[in-house]
């Protein structure tokens, strides 16, 4: 847990990218949750209800939300990648400074190639964690809890049945 706090402290100077990226992530996932509702309205009102005048506005909303989601996903990817690149730059610079201050005895005991290889792999792993891992965790959490809230808003009985089976599905998965 201490390592995550250290990573968070190192990301603090770049928090603007993090907050913009997370806001874009939330907006993108909100559109993912609203589009099925619009599709349901389309089925209920246009197909079953025969209100053909509602077709174009609903299609326009779905198309607009799809473009918004695409733009928000692009912005999220851009900001989180910028965060990870800035983090890696700071980390590499700090490590380089640290290696410059090490005594010569350290380099007698450790191979420079091994140090560089280890640093390269570890730094790239941290970059992937920031650019992809954090985003996936946040996205899946927002998607899960958002869908759960929508289910309870639409039909409480059906939502309770689904929640009752969720642990079984989780164990099997």
Secondary structure, DSSP 8 states (H G I E B T S, - for coil): -HHHHHHHHHHGGGHHHHHHHHHHHHHHHHHHHHHHHHHHHIIIIIIIT--THHHHHHHHHHHHHHHHHHHHHHHHHHHHHHHHHHHHHHHHHHHHHHHHHS-HHHHHHS-HHHHHHHHHHHHHHHHHIIIIIHHHHHHHHHHHHHHHHHHHHH-HHHHHHHHHHHHHHHHH-
